[in-house]
Amino acid sequence: MIPLALTQSSRLRYFTFFYLYLMQGIPAGFALTAMVNYLTSRGVNQTSVGQFIVIVGAPWTLQVIWGPVIDKFRLSKIQSRKHWIVFAQWMAVLASCTLITIADPVKEIRTIAFMFMAHSIFASLQDASVDALAITLAPIHERGRINGFMRGGFLAGIALGGAFLSLTLNRYGFRTAAFLQSGVLMLFSILFLLTRTMPRSVASAVSDQVITPVANKTSLKQVFSEIFKNITSARSLRYFTIVLMIYFVISLFIRSFVFFLINKLNWSDESVSVLQGGFGIIVTIMAILIAGVIADKIGPGKMQFFVLSGICVFLFLVSFFAIQGENNTLLKISLVVWNFTDPFLSVCVFPILMGLCSERVAASQFTAYMSLINLADVCGSYVAGWLLAYTSTFLIALLCGVLMLLLLALLFARRDHKIIPG
């Protein structure tokens, strides 16, 4: 039996995009959940932890650059996506292997920050390449589910990296955790290497037609100019500015919340990571299955209203009943339930962003959106570290609830939630 290609099977597409994002999520979970919680529990001050997060997360903003470069230097519209993905995957594996040389991460916090940064550079290139492949392959009627599996895979990876590698880190040491991460990344890299993006006959025909590796004759300057023009257009800017603020608020809350659990209530970093990861992966997979189907049925615009309203209510309830009351049971439930937030938000926001993309530079424009969302996430974590030195987690959580309510009102008062055909 001839193996199916990605262009021939929706199930294969769902599975492939899920594990491609799982690969990106595991190191992110290890660095930004397990390691951040570990450093916090070892008494590293929040300013240093915030700087660690910024160093590790900064390369994800490079997606703004990667998108046009991927589109410019390609052999064909689909096949070249795989070439870029494979290159990025194996470079990320090599970068991950350098972590094995570190014995004590607390003493060498700056060194491991830059090692994780090196990995993030190639992970961001992989992410941009996968986004480009997804927007090329995914039919419009599948976009909700595709985005659900993509974001869900990333969050499931974060859950695995945050929980399982946290347990490994605390019980067997940093080197063992780094070795396991590198082995998993290598395994999935081999799996994707063996996956066909299109049937052999079609791939051969495309290969025969291509003479030069630069299929796109548009200059990089023109590509960047068109992306900037599209992103800063009135309808894009109105909607996307609100989206950036939403992701900033989400990052601000969860970083402050985790600090409160570890530093104020003396929860172990291992227990926090397991709640975020072990139980979180179950919740995340449930969210993927539910959210993608709902988004495709009722439309991402309508679903967005219910998701943002739910986040607002959640933030106010957690502020007054869980954080203020220091109720351990409610705090544990809140930490697990929070895992629903990102999958549900992503499956309604990302299809709308795809619809905003111009056909000529769709892949590059979408990766630029993702890059700026990653930047908003990093900024939220950094601001949380700064604010925690001056105020309480309760006030930060309350502020997040108020900001989310204002963003919700602004979004729907302008009716910018409606689906924009792409």
N, C-alpha and C positions, 0 to 999 in steps of 0.2 A: 504493500500500500504506500502510495506517494504521500509524504507529509504535507499537511495543509500549510498555506502561507497566511500571513496576517491579513492580506487583502481578501482572503476567501472565507474566513471564519470569525464571527463576532465573539464567540467564546474564547478563541485563541487570543484575540485582541484584548479582551477583558483580563485574561490571565497574564498576558505578557506585560501590559501596562501596569498591572498590579505589582508584579515582582520587580519591574524596573524602578518603580517608585519605592518599593520596599527596600531596595538596595541603597537608595539615597536616605531613607529614613533611619536605618539602623545606625550609621555613624552619627547622624544628627541627634538621635536619642542617646547615644553613648556620650557624646560631647556636651550637649546642651541640657540633658536631663540627669543622667547618671553622674557625669563628672561635675556638673554645676552643684548638684545636691551633695555630692561627696566633698567638694571643696568647702561648701557652706558649713557642713557638719564638722569639718576639721578646723573651723575658726577663721578661715580666710575672709577678710572684710568684703563687704558687698561691692565696693568700688572696684576692687581687683577682680571679683567675679564678673562684674559688668563689663570690664575691659576684656576679660577672657571671652565673653559672649560676642562682643563686637569683633574681635580678631577672628574668631572662628566663623562668624556669620557674614563678615564684610564681603568675601569673594562671591557670595550669591548675587550681589548687585552687578556682577560682571555679565549676567544674562543679557543686559542691555547691549553689550558688545557682541556676545557669542551669537545671538540670533542672526544679525546681518552677515557675519563672517561665515556661518554655516550655510546660509542661502547663497552667498557669493561663490564659495569654493565647493562645488558639488559636481558629482558625476551624473546624477539624475535626481528628479524630485524626491523619490522615495529611497532608492538605494543608498544615496549619499548620507541620508539620516543614519543608516545603520553603521556606515564607516565611521562617522563622528562618534556615535554611541560606543562602539567597540574600543576606539582609541581612548576615549575618556574613561571608560570602565577600567581598563588595564592600568592606566596611569594612576587612577584612584586607588587601585589595589596596591601598587608600589608605594604610594604615599602612606597608605594605612600600615604597611609593613614597617615603616620607619618608627612607628609608635612602640614597637616591641623592644626598642633599645632603651626605653625609659623605665627606671626602677621605682622612683618615688615621684608621683605627679605633683604632690604639694610643694616639694622643694624645687621642682623644675616646671612650675606652672607656665612660665613664659615660653619655654621651649616646646612644651606639648601644645600650647596655644597656636604656635606657628606651624607645628606639624599637622594639627587639625586644619589649619588654614590652607596648607598645601593640598590636603585632601579635598577641602571645600572648593578649591579652584577647579579641579577636574570633575567634581560632583556637580558643580554648577554648569559646566560644559555638557555633561551627560544630561542634566535636567533640561537644558535648552534644546538639545538634540531630540530628546524624547517628546518634549512639547511640540516641536516642529513635526515630528513623525505623527503624533496624535492628531494635530489639526489637519494634516494631509490625509490621513486614513479614516478618521471618524466621520460617519454620515451624520447629518444634522439631527436625525431622530435618535441617535445613540449618544449624543454629547453629554446628556445628564448622567447616564450610567458610566460612560467612559471617564468623566471627571470624578465621579464617585469612586471608581476603582483606582484611579490615579492618586487622588488625594488620600483615599482610604489606605492604599498601599504605603504611602509615605507615613501616615499616622500610625499604621500597624508596625512599620519599621521603627518609628520613634518609640512605640510601646515596647517592642522587643529589645531595642538597644537600651532603653531606659530601665527596664525591669530586669531582664535576664543578664545583661552585661553589668548592671549594678550589683546583682547578687555575686557574679563572678569577681568583680572588682573588690568587693568587701571580703570575700571568703578566700579567693585564690590569688589576688594581686592584679595590678594593672597590666602586666605583661601577658598574662593568660587571657584577660579580656580583649586586649589588642590583637592577640593571635587568633582568637575565635572570630572576631570581627573580620579580619583579613581573609580567613578561610571561607566564611560565608559569602563575602563579596566575590571571591575567586570562583566559587561554585556557580553563582548566578551569572557571572560574566561568561563562563563556558556555555551555560544554557542558552544565553542570548546569541552567542556566536553560532550556535547550531540552528537557530530559528530563521526561517525564510520570511522576508518581508513581502515577496511576491512569487508567483509560480516560476519555476526555472525557465520555461519557454518565454515568458514575458520579460524576465530579467535579462535573458540572452539577447532578445530583440532590442531592449533599451541600450544594453551595452554596445551592440553593434552600431547603433545610431550615434553614439557619443564619441566625438573626436577629441575635444578639449575638456580638461577638468573644470574649466570655468564656464558653466552652462548659462549663467546669468550675466548678461552683458552690462547690466546697470552698475554704476560705480558705487562703492561703499558710501561715499559722501551723499549720493542721491538717495540711497536706501535709508541712511540715518535721518536725512532731511524729511523723507516721506513719513517715517515712523514718528518723528517729533511732531510733524504737522497733524498727523492723525490723532495722536495721544492728547495734544493740546487743543484739539477742536472743541467747540462749545459743548456738544452732547457728550463727548468722551470725558472732558475735564470735569463737568458737573457731576457725573456719576462716579468716576474713578477717584476723585478727591475724597468722596464720602467712603468709598471702599477702603482706601488707605487708612483713614481715621478709624474705621471699624477694626481692622487688623492691628493697628497700634494699640487701641483700647484693650483688645483681647490679650495681647502680649503683656501689657502693663499689669493687667489683673493677675494673670496666672503666675508671673514671676514674683509678684508681691505676696500672693497667696501661699506659694511654696516656701518662701522665706519665713512667713508667719508660722507655718507648721513646724519647720525645723528649728528656727532660732527662738521663737517665743513659746511654743508648746513642747519643745524638745522631742519631737518625733525623730526617729532615726532616718537618715537619708535613704536607707535601704527600703524601709516601709513606705516612704513617700513614692519612691521610684516604682515599687511593685504595684501600688495603687494606681499610679499614672500609667504603668505599663501592663502588668499582668492582667488585671481586670479591665484595664483600658483597651487592650487589643480585642477583647470579646465585645465590648461596647462599640468599638470602632467598626468591626466587621458587621455588626448588626446595623449600625448607622449607614454603612455603604449599601447594604442590600435594600434598606428602606428608602433612603434619601434619593438615590439615583432614579428609582422607579417613580417616586412621587414627582420629582422634578420634571421627568419626561411626560408625565400624565397631566399635571395641572399647570405646568410652565414654571420656569425659574423665577419670574417676576412675582407671581402670586405667592410662591413658596417662600420667597425672601421676606415677605411681610411677617409670616408666621415665625420664621426662624429668628429674626431680629427682635420680635416681640418677646419670644421665649427667652432670649439672652438677657433682655432688660429685666424681666421678672426674676430670672435666676440671680442676677447680680444683686438686686435689692434684697431678695430673700437670704442669700448667703451673707450679705453684709450685716443684717440685723439679727438673724437667728443663729447662724453658724459661727461667724467670726466674733461678733460682739458678745455672744453668749458662750463662746469657747466650748461648744457642744461637739465632742469627739465623734459621735455617731453621725451627726449632720455634716461634719467636716469631711468624713470619709466618703459619705454618699455624694457630697458636692464634688469632690475630687474625681470620682469615677464618672458621674453624670456629665462633667465638663468635657469629657471626651467626645460627646455628641456634637459639640459646638462646631469644630472645624469641618468635619465631613458634611454636615448639613449646610453650613454656610458656603462651602466650596461648590457644591453641586448646583446652587442657585446663582452664585456670583460669577463663576468661571464661564458658564455657557453665555451669559450676557456679555462678558468681556470678549469671548470669541466672536459674538455677533457684531461687536464694535470694530473688529479688525478689518482693515481694507484687504481685498482679495490679493492685490499685488504683493503685499508684504505681511500677509496674515500671520505666518509662523513667527517672523521676527517681532512683529508688534505684540503678539501674545506673550512671548518670552520676556519682552520689555515690561509688560504689565506684571508678570510674575516676579521679575527682578525687583520692581518697586514695592511690591507687597512684601517680599523678603526683607527689604530695607526698613519698611514700616515695623515689621516684627522685631528686627534687631534694635531699632530705636526705642520701641516700647520696653524691651528688656533693660536697655541701658538707663532709660529715664526712671524705671522702677528702682534700680540700684541706687540712683541719686536721691529719689524721693524718700526712700526708706530711712535715710539718714536724718530726715527732718520731720516725718509724720508717721502715722500709724497705718497698718494694713487696712483697718476698718474704713478710715477716711479715703484711702486710695480706691478700695472696692466701691464705696459709695459714689465717689467721683466717676468711676468707670460706668456705673449704672446711669448716672445723670447724663454723661456724655453719649452713651449708647441711645438713650431716650431722645436726646436732641438730634442725633444723626438719623434716627428712625423717622422723626417728625419732618426733618428737612428732606429726606429721600422721598417720602410719600406725598408730601405737600407739593413737590415739584413733579411728581409722577414719573421720576426717572427710573422707577423700578420696572417699567414695561419692557418687554423683550424687544431688542433692536435687531431686525433681520440682518443676517450676515452673509 
